Amino acid sequence: MKLCITEKPSVGADIARILGASTRRDGYFEGNGYCVTWTFGHLCTLKEPQDYCAQWKHWSLGSLPMIPPKFGIKLIADSGIEKQFKVIESLIKQCDEVINCGDAGQEGELIQRWVMQKAGCDRPVSRLWVSSLTDEAVREGFAHLRPHKELESLYVAGLCRAIGDWILGMNATRLYTMRYAKRGEVLSLGRVQTPTLALIVQRQSDIEHFTPTDTWELRTLYRDTLFTAELEPFATEQAGQKLLEQIKDKPLTVTGITKKKGKEAPPRLFDLTSLQVECDKRFNLSADTTLKIIQSLYEKKLTTYPRVDTTYLTDDVYPKCGPILNSLTDYQELLQQIRGKKLAKSKKVFDNSKVTDHHAIIPTGQPLPPTLTEQELNVFHTVARRFVSVFFPDCEFQQTTVSARVGDTSFKATGKVITKQGWKVVYPKAPKAADDKADKELPLFEKGESGPHEPLLAKRTSQPPKYFTEGTLLKAMETAGNLIEDEDLREALKANGIGRPSTRAAIIETLYKRGYIVRKGKSLRATDAGIRLISLIHEELLKSARLTGIWENRLRMIERGEYSAADFIAAQKEMIARIVHSVLSDNTSHLTQPTPANGNQ
């Protein structure tokens, strides 16, 4: 008998149906030579401090840092989890072979291997690895099961992540709570949550301490076109007014006209983070809500695996793209514009070297059921429209620059005219801002023409940075604090992002739950508790997004077999030892309370 272990009951039921295991038992299906059972996500967790050492149950500065000689796992204390684990344990003893059918990613690998390890699995294990849960994809996955050993480095990276989080979270939380907390307060620190909070606190401080400055820009109106002086803005209105008086009675002469053709490629396909950013912007959905919705669409077989950090597809997906496009009934009229031509295959879309475990999020081609919620439809169509757009040609435009001179002062006006819509026909036309001069079509000018004009001074007041929204915070986490709009550069910086796409939403939710941040409208604000916590941390290691990004990169290198797990854990141990020594050497504060009654973190 072959035993399949999935990550959720709903996925288990689907796989059982596909395999012909049609008899329902308590906690599993069986039939056709298979048993199919499931976890409920995490059934196991790393042991708590008191599980290693009875003295560690009580919070004490003298016991820090707590470093177990060997990390172990235990079942999560829950009657439903304990009952399901006994089912899995019993089936493992009866089976001839185990097929790991967990979510095909680092967390899924960790969940399943911990359960098998706890159950003492000594049977041969293979791995189902699929990017969608359609019947076709699952059957193809079972026909090409991967060796268990092939995913070893993925598991090791997940284990290192969990151990690193334990070392820092358990020790730093106790350390800072006992050293600096007010009575009854717990100061919660974490490897990812603390630098994320630090980003929000620093942005808030930058805004609160921002001092606006005024400058004046010299412009002039000629033939209903606004020209801007090619000068540094004036620091005082008087200086600008002086030059304005000098030129107001002199004619403006057009000195040159340049026209330059340009192209704009379609936006990239979605990875999880960029989808969360888009849904925050368009639908005001939190990162956590978007993750739950796209996970639901994946489990309903409508979109591919969502917890991805790539915006590329592999070459083997290309032959499937035509049928997927044909399945999108809401877009058939639009797709008429590219019918009869070979489907575009851009290197910005298809690149095997940019895909490791899973490709970008795309539709699967399955028909939409009538039961989808409005939010599910919004997220699905966001994914579908982006998928459609990448097969359309580039948008083509003509950039026109008109140079002019008044006396000794040079002026310039620019305009941009779209000559071929290309992929932009896929998106409803966005309204232009009232002062959007760059996209305004200019009248026809001739070099050498001259005439009167109306100069003016435009006052510009510098603006503070904007508060983070969940979307802009996700971008900052993805690039270790660098707010980058350029897609190519953002892609390059992902290797050093903080957190993983699948965990960033949970980190933000943790900061909400612990009272360190609140949401005001769409913006995120640090609370007094969050600001105070960051002010207490003098160790850059704990709050630097850049340094946390380096640790994340090392975890990715472990996945690829390019970095030693032992070296990563040793570095975490060395780091927490330095932090403990530094905090205990701080004479600016004292113990403010005895050991908290509740030692949980």
N, C-alpha and C positions, 0 to 999 in steps of 0.2 A: 504494500500500500504506500502511495506517495502522499505526503502531508504538505499542504500549502498553508502558509501563515500570512494573512494579509494584515493591513494596519487598521482597518475599520470593518464593522459588520456589513455595511452596504456594499463595499468592494468585495468582501468575501462572498456575498450572495451572488453578485454578478459573475465572479470567476467560477463559482460552483456551477452556475447555469451553463456557462460556456464549456466547462469540462464534463458536464453530464452527471455531476454529483448532486442528485436531485432529492435525496432523502434528508430531511431536516432532523437533526438531533439537538440536544441541549448544548449549545455553544459551538456547533459545527455542522457541516453538511457532509454526506458521504455518498459514494456511488461511482461506478465506472473505474474502480481502482484508485480513487482519490478520496482523501478527506480534506476539507477546506475549513480552517478555523481563523481566528482573528484576535488581534489585540485591540485596545481602545486608545491608540496612540501609545504614550509611555506607560508601561506597566512597571518598569523598574527605574530606579534612580540611584545616584551615588549615595553611599552611606553618609549619615550625619556624624558630626564630631564625636558624640557620645557613643556611637556604635563602635568606634575604634578604641576609645579610652574613656572609662567612667568619669575621670577627672575633668574631661573636656565638656561634660554636660553643664558645668558651672563656668560662667564667664570670668576669666582671670587674665590679667595682663601677663602674669608670669608664665602662662601656658602658651603664649604666642611666640613665634608662629606655630600653628598646628599643622604638621606635615605627617600624614600616615606613612608608615613604611611601605605599604602597598594599598592602593585604592581598591575598594570593593563596591558591589552593588547590592541593593535589597529591593524587595517588592514594595510598591507604594501602599501604605496602610489604607485599604479600602476593601470592603467586603465583596463588591462586584469584581474588582480587579483580582482579588485572591481566588474567587470562584473560577474566573476565566483562565487564570494561570494554571490551575489544577487540571482543567480540560486540556490545555496545550501540553502540559507536562506528561499527562497520561497518553496522549496521542503520539508524542515523540517516542515514547517507549515502545509503542506498538508498530510504528511505521518502519519502512525499509529505507526511505529517502525523504529529506525535507527540501521543499522549494520555498525560498524566501521571496514573498510577494509584497513586501513592504514598499512604501513610496520610494521611487528610484532617486534617492538623494542622500546626502550625508546624514541628516537626522533620521530618515527612514532606515538607513543601514544600522545606525546605533540602536534604535528602538528594537529592531528584530534580533540583532546579535546579543543584546543584553538578555532578552527573554530566552533565547536558545541557551545562552551560557548559564543562566539561573536554573534552567530546567535540566542541565547536565547533558545536553544533546551530544551524542557520539555517533550520529548517523551521517551519511554523506549529504552535503548541502549544495544546492545550486541556486542560481539567482534569476528571477524574472525581472527583466529590465525593459520598461516600456515608457514612451513619452506621451501616450494617450491611453484611455481605458475603453476605446471602441472594441467591439468584438474582433474585428480584423487585426488590430494592433496586439490584443492579448493573445490571440491564436498564433500570430507571428512570433510573439515573445516566447511562448511555450515551445515553439519549434526551434528556437535558438537561445536556449537557456545559457546563462553565463556561469563559468566556474566561480564558486564561492571565493576562492583565493584571489581571483582577479579584482575583487572589490575590497581587499584587505586594507589598502592604504586609505580608502574612503572612510572605513570604520575607524582606523587609527587616528585620522584627523578629527573625527567627531569625538572620539574618546579624549584626545588632547584638549579639545575645546572645552569639554565638560570638566575635566580635571583642572585646567587653567582657571575656569570660572569659579570652581570650588575653592582653589587655593587663595585667590584674590578676594572673592566675595565673603567667604566665611571669616578669614583672618582680618581683612580691612574693616569689615562691618563691626566686628567685636572691638578691634583696636580703637577706631574713631569714636564708637559709642562710649566706651569706658573712659577714654581720654578727654573727650570734649562735649559729650551730650548733656543736655539738661535732664533733670530728674524725670524718669519715665519715658524718655525719648530714645529711639533707635535710629542711628545714622546708617542708612543703607548705601553701600558702595558696591560697584561691580565693574568688571573689566571693560564693558561696553557702555553701560548706563551712565557711569560717571563722566567720561569724556563727552558723551552726548549731552548730558545736562550742562557741562561746562560750555559747550557751544552756545546753548540757549542763554545762559547767564551772561556770557561775554557779549553777545549781541545786544541783550537788554541793557547792559552797562554802556555800550557804545552809543545806544540811542539816548539814554538818559543823560549822558554827559556830552552829547553833541552840541556844538555851538554853531549855529547857522551863519553863513557869510553871504553878503550881497555882492554881485558883480553886475556890470552893465555891458551888453553886447551891442555893437553898432550894426544896424541893418538899414536897408533902404528898399523902398517899393518902386519897381520900374515895370511898366506894362502889366500890372496886376501880379507881378512875380516878386517874391521877397528874396532879396540878395543879402548875404551875410558877409561882413568884413572879415578878411583873413588876418585877423589880429587877435592877440590874447585879450580876453575880456578885461574891461577897465575895473580897477579896484574902487574908484569913486565915480559918482555920477558927473562931477564937475570935469574930470579928465575926458570922459566920453563926450560931454556937451561941447567941450572946446573943439574937438575934431569935427563934430557934427556941424558946428557953425562954419568951419573952414570949407566944408565940401557942399553945403546945402545949395549954393547957387551955381556950382559947377556941373556940367553935364556928365551923365554916365555913358561910358562907351564900352560896347561889347568887344572884348579882345580875343576871345576864342570860344569855340564850341567843340566839345569832344563827345563822341557817342561810342559806348562800349557795350558789346553784347555779353550777356552772362546767363548762367544756368543754375538752377537750384534743384538738387536731387530730392526725392521723397524722404520724409522723416524715417528713421530706423524703425524696425519692428520693435515690439515691446519685450523688455525683460520685466521682472516683477516690480522693480523699483520705479522704472519709467511709467509703468501702468498705474502704480499707486499715485505718482506725481500727477499724471493726467486726470485721474478720477478725483483727486483732491481739487484740482483746478476747475474741472468742468461740472462736477456733481457734488462738490463739498463732502466727499466720502473720506472718512478717516483711513489711514493706512491699514489698520486692522480690519475694518469693514471690507475694504477692497480685497484684501487677502482672503477673507472668508468667502466672498462672492466668487472670486476666480477659482478658489479651491472647489466650491460647489459646482461651478460650470465644468471643471475638470472631471469631477466624480459623476456628473451627468453626461460625460463623454462629448461635450460640445467644444471644449478647448483643450489644448495640450498641457503638459505638466507645467505648473505655474511658478514653482520656486526656483527660478533660473536667473542667472546674471549675465546672459549673453543676448545680443540683439540679432544674431545671425542664424541662418539655416544651413544644414549640410546639403551637399549635392544630391544625396539620395532622396531628399524631400521634393526636389524640383519636379519629377514626373507626377507627383501627387497634387501639385498646386492647381493644375487645370481643373481636375474634378472637384477640388475643394471650392474653387471660384464658382464653378457651375452650380454648386449646391447652395450658394448664398442667394436665395430667391429675392431678397430685398435689393440686390445690387445688379440684377440682370440687365436692366435698361442702361445703367451706367457702363457696364462691361461691354456693351455693343461697340463702344468707341475703340476697343482694342481687339475685337473679334477679327479673325482672318489673318492675324499676324502671329509670328512666333512669340511665345510668352517671354517677356524680358527676364534676363538672368544676370543681375548686377552683382559685382564683387562686394558691394555694400550690403547685400542681402545673403548671398550664398558664399560661405567661406568655411571649409572644414577645419581650418587651423584655429578658428575663433570659437569652436564648439567643443566642450569636453563631454559632460554627461548628457546634457539635454540642449535642444535648440530653443530659439525664441518662442514666445507664446503666439499661437495661431489657431484659427478654427480647425476642427477635425473634419468638417463636411457632413456631420450628422444633422438631420432636420431639427428645427427648434420645436420643443414641445409647447403646447398652449399654456402650460402651468407656470412659466417663468414669471418672477416678480418684475416690477418696473426697474429695480436696481440691477437685477441680473441681466435684463435686456439692455440696459445702458452700458454695462461693462462688456457684454458680449459684442455689441455693435461698435464699441470703441476698438476692440481687438480686430473685429472683422473689417472695419473701414480702413484701419492701418494696413492690414494684410492686402486688401484690394489696391491701396494706393501705391505699393512698392512695385507693382507691375505696369504702372503708367509711366510715360516718358517724363523727363525732367521738365520743370517749368522754365520757360525761356523769357528773358526780359532784356530791355535795352535801357542802360543807364546813361543819362545825358547830363553833362556838366557844362554850364555856361559861365565863363570867366568875364569879369568886367573891371573897369577901373574908373575911379572918380578922383581926379588929381593924382596924388601919389598913393592912394589907398586902393588896394585890390579887394574885389568882392567875388562871391561865388554863389550860384544857385544850382541845385541838383534836382533831378526828377527821374523817376523809374517807371517805365511802362512795360507791362507784361505783354509780350507778343504771342506767346503760346501758353495756354493755361497748364498743359501737361497734367501732372498728378493733382493739381489744386482743384480740378473739377470734382474730385472725390469728396471734397469738404465744402460745406455751406460757406458762402462768402462771409468773412468776418467784417463787421463795420470798422471803418478807419477812424482813428483818433482825429479830433478836430485840428490838431496842429501837426499832423503827419505830412510833412513837406517832402520827405524822401520818395514817397510813392505818387506824388502829384505829377500829372502830365504837364510839361512846360509848353508854352506857346512857341511858335517858330521864331527863332532869332537869327540875325545875320551878323557875321563878323564885321565890325566897323560901324554898325549902326550906333546912333547916339541920341540922347534926349534927356529931358528933365526927369527928376526922381524925387522921392519924398523920404529923406533919412529919418530914422527914429532910434531911440535907445530902448533896448529890451532889458528889463531888470530880471536877473536870475538869482534866486536864493537857493543856496546849497541845501540838499535834503539829507536827513539822517538815513542810515541803512534801515531796511524794513524788518519788522519782527519776523521771525521764522513762522511759516505755516508748516503743517505736516509735510506738504510736498517739498518745500524748499529745504526743510530739515533732512528729509530723505536724500535729497541731492547732495547735501553737505556731508552726510554720513557715508554716502557712496564714494566720495572723493576726499575723505579725511579732512573735512572742513573747508575745502576749496570750492567756492560756488562758481561752477563753470557751466556756461551755456553751450559751448561748442561740443557737438556730439562726439567728434573724433577724439578730442582731448579728454572728455569725460570717460570715454571707453578705455583710454590708456591708463587713467588714474584708478580704475576700479580695483586693480590688484591690491591697492593699499587702502581700500575703503574700510570703515569700521562696522562690524557686524556683518551678517550675511543677509541677502535679500529676504530669506524666510524668517529672520529673527528681528529685523529692524522694527517692524510694527509692534512686536511684543515688547521691545525695549521702550518704545514711546508709551505704550499702555502701562508699563511698570512705573514709569515716571509720573503718570497721572495718578495711579493707585497709591503711590507712596507720598503723594501730596507735594511733589517737588515742582510740578508744572500744572498749569490750568490752560484751558482754551478760552479765549475771548474773541468771539466771532470766528474768524478763520486763523487768527494769530495765536502763537504759543507764548505764554508768559511764565517766567520762573516765579515761584512763590517765595515768601520770605525764608521758608525752610530750605528751599533749593539754593537760594543765594547764599544763605549762611553755610550750608554744607560745603559748597565750592570754596568759600572764603577760608574755611578751616584747612583745606588741603594745600599743603605747600609742596608736596612731591609731584613734580611735573609728570612722572610716569603714570600717575593715577588719573590725570585729567587731560592729557594731551591726545587729541584726535590723531595727530600724525604718528605718535608712538604706538597707539592702539592699532592704527592701520598697518604698521610694520608687523605687529604680531599676527594680524589677520592674514597678511601676505605669507607669513611662515606657515600658517595652517593650510593655506592653499598649496604651498610647496610640499607639505607633508602628503596631501592628497595625491600629488603627482610623483611622489617618491623621491623628491629632490631635497628634502630636509629631514633631519633626524627627530623622531618623536621624543627620544631621551633628551636631546639638546633643548627642545622646546620646554619640556617639563622642568629641566634643570634651571633654565632661565627664569621661569615663573617662581620657582623656589628661592632663587637668589634675589629676585626682585622683592618678594614679600619680606625676606629677611632684612633687606636694606630699609624698606619702608617702616617696619616695626622698630628698628634701631633709631631711625630718624625721628619718628613720632615720640618714642619714649625719651629721646634726648631733648625734646622741645620743652623749654622752661616757661613758655608764655601762658600755659594753662595747667590746671590740675585735674585730678579726678573729681568729677562732680556728683557721682552717684555710685552706689554699690552695684554689683552684678545684676542685670535685669532679670526679673522673674521668668520672663519668656526668652529662651535662648534661641528661638528659631529665627532664621534669616530668609 
